[in-house]
Amino acid sequence: MKTLNSNLIFPLILIIFFSHSQVNVLASNIDNFLKCLPSHSNQSNPISNAIYTHENPSFLTILQNYIRESRFNTSSTPKPLAIITALDVSHVQATILCAKSNGLQIRIRSGGHDYEGLSYVSNVPFIILDMFNFRSIEINIENEHAWVQAGATLGELYYNIAKNSKVHAFPAGVCFTVGAGGHFSGGGYGNLQREFGLSVDNIIDAIIVDVNGRVLDRKSMGEDLFWAIRGGGAASFAVVLSWKIKLVRVPETVTVFNVPKSLEQGATDVVLQWQRVASKIDRKLFIRVQPQLIEDEGMKTIEVSFIGLYLGRADELVSLVNKSFPLLGLKAKDCKEMTWIETTLFWNGNSDGTPIEVLLDRTPSPSYSFTKKKSDYFNKVIPREGLETIWKKMINLKLKNATLSFQWNPYGGRISEISDKATPFPHRSKNLFLMQYIMTWKDDSAEVTRINIEATRQLYETFTPFVTNHPREAFLNYRDIDIGTNANGSLVFAYEFFKGNVPRLLHVKAKVDPTNFFTYEQSIPILNKKP
């Protein structure tokens, strides 16, 4: 039996979704879009070098290079009409202006770590504006700042900081293949947050291209828009070209540890104490709790890892933890002293002695996996009975070739001192910790995917009595389509992401993008009436 040529897949999908007349209009729109591009771009750096259409043999390679979620990398996944891998600012301007004039939506992709694929998948005809070539990083140690382009990865940023200084860092995520563009614009969460706040709390300027193709900095865009793109999801408002960030100072030697506890070793007691102390302990200490379902010879149990970073020496850390968090039982042998840059490898799971050049690898490992992830916030301690209910649910879940774990990340310190309205990111003063649900599998069958996603949703329901409510809060960077979309003007998802900051975001959106050009399923919408 002959297989379909991959170049024919997308036209067939179009025929299924659109009538013959609609397909003709669409073909005309994309043709006009492509003809429009050269007239709006820098002739000394031809945009033709950045255009990939279905006729280009590299089209699928370019598309798939930055798809980090395998659920959205199948033959049936809707494909873009074209991909523009911008090489010049004018290419970004041209893409916006030509897509706008031809009634085409764009999806903006930096690193591709998008749990729901919203930066590279759409159910309407669309173009991908891919920013991976915008990856320069300029470090200024004397003034303690850096300019980071949107397509640079966190690993590239960390590497460049370390090459210039042993005592500087930047508070951002532990997954170093994440692109700076989306990570920063959603808040930017990491293990330095208790001492220095989020990424957005350390951004001092940005260069963007707005809906009219204008290149703007903080001064020219105005404080309302600058506020909105730092935690409100910049893709609702503009295309970010680069961020100016404030570097932070760290000791030359810091300490990490990873202490696992099984249920039989009293993990439940340790988790109970962690909930009470983790947000109040010395702000130089960040301790993540990571419960995981373990199966050995058919028997299931829960193992909880306590993973920490302390901005100081091991002897200080052991004394601090044994005084404030004694049930962990931290010992000197559990601790490893190293430089801050080496901790980025530790948190990524790299073995001791791994060269820091691995930070420049833009491909995640493993690069092929299917996941469903969700988030929740907690402003009160989960009681013992609640923890036991959760462990039981984890053990009894019906999974299919999947691994299940959580990440509980503590608050307190600097992140909780900043006003909920200082940036669109509102989850600050009243919360104890943030949790990420992580379900991962490698089987691409629809039935396996259905079973594991349903199991994740069942867990989400199990946690309902213990999490925040009215609204049930969610973290923008942990994309989750389950909480809703902006279809029919719905704002349920927006209040979960942004709480009381929604009215200001709606105001900024209406002001800077009145035709709603920058739109996707969870973008800030345009309302018919003022909020």
N, C-alpha and C positions, 0 to 999 in steps of 0.2 A: 504493500500500500504506500502511495506517495505521500510525503509530508508537505505541508504548506510552506512556501517560502516565507521567511520571517518578515520580508518587506510587504507581504500581502496581508499580514495579520491586522494591522491598524486600519487599512481601508475597509476590510470586512467588518470590523467592529463598528466603524462609522455607518456602514450600510444598515447594520442592525438597529442602531440608535437613531438614525436620521433618515428622513424621506429623501427621494431622489433630488428634489428641488433644493432641500437643505444642504445636501452634499455638494451640489453645484455652487451654491452661495459660499459654502465653507472653502471649497477649492479656490474660488475667486478671492476670498479674504486672505488666505495664506499666500497666494501668489502676489497680491498687492502688498502684503506685509513684507515679503522678501524683496520686492522691487523698491519699497520705501526705504529700507535700511541704509543703503549707500549714501543717499542724499542727506542723511542726518548724522553721519559718522565721519571721523577723521580719515581723510584720503591717504595720509602718510602711513596709516596703520589699518589697512583695508579690513572691513568687517567680514568680507567673504571668507577670511581665514578662521572666523569664529562661528560660522553657520553650519549646522548639521541638520539635514533633512533625511527623510526615509530613503532617499535615493543614494545617500552617502553610505559607503560600506562600513564606516566607523560609527554610524548612528547609535546602534545598540550598545556598542562598547562604551561610548561616551555617556549614554543614559545610565548604564548599569554600574559604571565605575564608582558612583557616589550614591548608590542605593544601599543603605545599611540595614534595611528591614526586608527580609526575604519574602514576607507575605505580599509585598508589592513589587516583586520581581519575577512575575510569571507571564506566560504568553497572553493571558487574558486580561492582564492589567492594562487599563487605558494608557496609551502612549501620547506624548506631545506631538504637535504638528511639526515642531522644529525645536532645536536646542541652540541657544546663543551662548557660547562660552566666552564671555566678554574678555577682551584683551586690552581695552582702553576705556576710559570714562565715556567717550563718545558712543561706544557700543551699548553701554547701559542706557544712555539718553535715547539713542535710536530705537532700542527695543521697546522702551516705554512709549515713546511718541508714536511709533508705527503700530504697535499692538493696540493702543488707545484709538487711533484713527480708523482701524480696521475691525473694531469690535471683538478683539481677541483678549482672553485672559492670560496673565502670566503667573508662573510659579517661580519663586525666588529660592535658589538652593545655594547653600554655602558648603556645609560638610556632609549633609545627607542623613544626619542622625535625627530622624523625625519618626517617632514611634507610630504615627498613623500615615506616613508618606505624603502629608499635605503639601510638602515643598516640591514634589515631583509627580503627583498624581492628581487627576481631576476627572470628573464625569462630564465636563463640558469641554469643547475644543480649547486647547491651551498651548502656550509656549513656555519652555523652561528657560529662565535666565540663570545660567550657572556661573557662580562667582569664584570657582576654584582657582582661576588664574590670578585673581586679586589676592595675593598672599604675602606681600612684602611686610616686613616688620622693622621698624626703626627704633632702636633703644637709645635713650638719653639718660645715662646714669647720673650725670651731674645734676640734672633737673628732676630726676626720679620720675620720668614719665616715658611712654612709648606710644607710637602710632602703629596700630595693627589693622591690616586690611581684612575685610569680611571673610575671605576665603582661606585665611591662614588657620591652621589647627591650633588647639591648645598646646599640643606637644611642641610644635614649632615655636610658639611663643615662649614656653618654658625653657626650651633649649637656648633660644637667643638671649633670654635674661641671664641664664647661668653662664653663658660664654662671656658676658660682660660684668658679672658681679656674683660673688659668693654670698652676699647678704641682702639680696633683693629677690622678690617673688611677686606673684599676682594671685589674688583669691578667685579661683574658678574651679571647674570640674576636674574629676580625677580620670575621666576617659579622654586620653590625649589625641584621639582622632576626630574629636568633635570640632566643627567649624566655629570660629569666633563670632561670625555674623549672627547666627540664630541663638547661640548660647548666651551672648551678652544681652541681646534684645529681649530675651525671656526672663532675665533675672541673673542667671549665672550663679549656681550653687556649688559650694566646695568645702573642703575641710579646713580652710583658713577663715571661715565666715565668723566664727565666734570671736576672733581677735580683730578682724578687719572688715567684716560685713560681706555683702555679696559683690559680684563683679560690677553690677550697676551702681553700687555705692562708691565705686572707685573709677568711674568714667567721667572725664572732664570736658570732652568735646567729641564731635563726630562729623564726618563728611557724608552727605546723602545726596541722592538725586530724587527730586520730588515728582509729582504727577505731571508737571509741566516741563520736565526735563531740565530744571534748574539745579545746579550744583550749589549746595548750601552747607555752611558750617553752623555751629551753635548760635553765633550772633545773628546770622542772616535767617536762620530757620525760626528763631524765637524760642523762648523758654517753654512754652506750652508743648510744642512739637518735640523739643529736646527731652522734656519730661516723659512724653508718651513713648518714645522709642526705647527708653531705658527700663524695660520690664513689661511694657504693654504689647510686645510683639511688633517689631518695626515693619514687618511685611504688611501690616494693615494701613501703613501711612506713607512709605517711601522705600527706596532701595538704599541700604547702608553700604557705602564704599569702604569706610575705615572708622576706627574708634581711637580716640586718644585716652589712654588709661594712666592712672596714677600707680606707680610701683610701690610696694610696701617693703619694709625692712624686717628681715628674719635673722635669727642667730646663725652663725656659721655651722653649728652643730645642733641638730634637733633629734628627737627620739620617736620611734614608732614601735608598735606591738600588735600582736594578733593572738588573743587568748580564746580558744574554743571551750565551750561548756556544753555537755549533754544534759538531757533532762535528769538522768540518773546522778549527775554531778551537781545538781541544784541550780540548773540554768534559770528556772522560773524565779527563784529567790533573787538571783543576780539581776535579772531583767527588771524585777520590781524595784530594786534599789537604784538601778540605772535611771529609771524614769523619774525618780525623786531627786537625783543629784546631777544628772548630766547637763542640765541647763543652768545649774547654779555653781558648778565647780569652776575652778580657775579658767578664765577665758582663753588662756594659751593652750588648753587641752580640748581636743575634739575626739569623742569616742562614738563610733558608729556601732550599732547593734545589727547583726545580720543573722536572723533565724533562717534555717534551711532544712528542707525535708531530706532526710537521709534514708536510703534503703540498702540493706545488707542481707544477702541470702534470704530475700523475701520478707524480712522484718523491717518495718518503718519506724522511724523515730525523728526527733527534732534535735538538731545541733545549733547552738547559738554562738556566733563568733563576735568577740568584742575587739574592734579594730581601732587603734588610736594613733593620733599624731600630737606630740607635745613640743612646743616651741621652747625647748630647753634640754638640759642634760638628763640622763637616765636616773641618776641618784635622786635628783629633785623630783622626778616623775614618780618614782616608786614611793617616796615619802608622802607625796601629795595624794596619790591614789589610795594608799593604805589607810590614810587618815579620813578621806572624804568618801571613798567607795570601797570599803574593806572587803565586801563579799566577793569582789573580783579576784582577790588573792594575787595581785600582780607581784611578780618577783623580778629581780635583776636579770635573770636568764631569759625572761620573756621579751626584754627590751633590746632594740638595736639603735645605736647612734649612727647618724649619717648626715650628709648635707641635705638641704631642702630639695635640690634637684633629684637626688637619689630617692627621696620619698615618693616622687611622682611615679617612679617605676615600681616601688613597693605597692602602692595603692592600685596600680594597674595589674598586679599579679605577676610581674616579671621576676625572675630568679635573681639571687644575689650575684653581683658581678656583671650584670647586663650593661653594656655600654650605653651611655646616654643618647647616642646617635639613633637609638630605636625610637626616640621621640619624634624623629623626622619621618617615620613610616606613616603614611596617611591611610593605610588599609587596616581595619580592625582585625583582631584575631580572637575567635574564629570569624571569618568574613561571611560565612553562610549559616544563618540561623533564623528561626521563626520565633517571634516573641509577642507577648501581650503584656503591656505594662500599664499601671494605673498609679494614682497617688492619693494620699489622705493626710490630713493634719490632725494633731491631737493637742487639746488644751487641758486635758486632765489625765491622771494616771489610769491605765488599764488595770483593774484589780486582779487578784490572783485567779478568781473564778473566770474572769474574762480571758486571761492568758491560757488557762487550761482548756477553755472552749475553743480558742483559736488553734492551739496545738492539735486538739482532737480533730477539728475540721481539716487541717492540713493533712493529717495522717489518713483520714478517711476519704479524701477527695478522689474522684475517678479521673486519673490522668492517663495520657497516652504518650509514652516515650518522652516524657517531659521532666525538666528540673524546675523546682519551685523554691524561691527564696524571697526575702524582704530586705530592704535597707531602711533602718531607722536612724535618722540624722538629727542630732540635738541642736536646740536653739540656745538662747541666752547670750550674754556678752554683747558685742557690737551690733549684731543683726537685730537684736530685740530692743536696742536703745533708739534706733532710727524710727521716725514717725511712719505709720502705715501709709501716709499720703505723700511722703517725700519722693517716692517713685510709684509707678503703677503696681509694683509688687507689694501686696498688703499683708502678707502672712508673717507678722513680726512679733509684737509685744505680748500677745496672750498665748502663744503656742509653746508647747514643750518640745515637740519634735515633728518632723516630716517623715512620712513613710512612702517608699516606692515598692510596688508589687512587681515581681519579675518572674514571669513564666516563659520558659525557653524550650524549644523542641527543634528537631532537624528533619522531620518527616513532612513532605510538602503536600500530603493528601488532604483533601477538603474535610474529610471526616475527622482526622487527627486535629486539624486546626479548629474545627467546631468544638470538639470535646474539650480542648485545652483552654480556649477562650471562654467557654461556658464555665469551666472550673474557676477561672480567674474572677469571673463575675459573681460566682457563688461566694468566694472568699470576701469579695467586696461587700456583699450583703451581710456576711458574718461580722464584719467590723463595724457595721452601722451604729450599734449602741455606744461605741467607744470613741467615735471621731467627732470632729466639729460638725455643727449643724446650723441651718438658717443663715447662710448657706453651708452646705458641705463643701469645704474648701478643696481646691485642686491646684497643682503647680503647672504653669503654662509650659515649661520646658519638658515636662513629662506628658506629652500630648496624649489625649484620650478622647476619642470620638464618642464614647459611650455617654459622656455627660451632656452632649447636645451640640447643635450647630446653630448658625444664624438663619436657617430657613424660616421664612415667614416672619422675620424680624424677632425671633426668639432671642432672649438675653440670659437664659438660665445658665448657660456655660460661662458667659462673661462674668456673672456675679460669683461663680465658683472660683474663677481665676483671679478676679480683681476686686471683688467685694465693693466697698464704698467708693472706689475709684472709677467705677463704670461711667457715671455721668460726665466726668471730666474727659475720659477717653472718647465718649460719644461726641462731645463738644469739639475736641481736637479733630476727630475724623471728619465731621461735617465742615469744618473750616478749611482743612488742607486737602481733602479729597472728596469734594461734594458730589462727584459723579460715581463714586464707589469703584474706581478702577482697580485699586489694590484690594482685591477680595479673594477669599477662599472660605472653606467651610466654617472656620472658627475665627475669622477676622472680625474686627469691630465693624458693625454695620452702620448704614445710614438710616435713621428713623424718619418717618414722615412728619413727626412733630418733635419739638425740642424736648430734651430730657428734663 
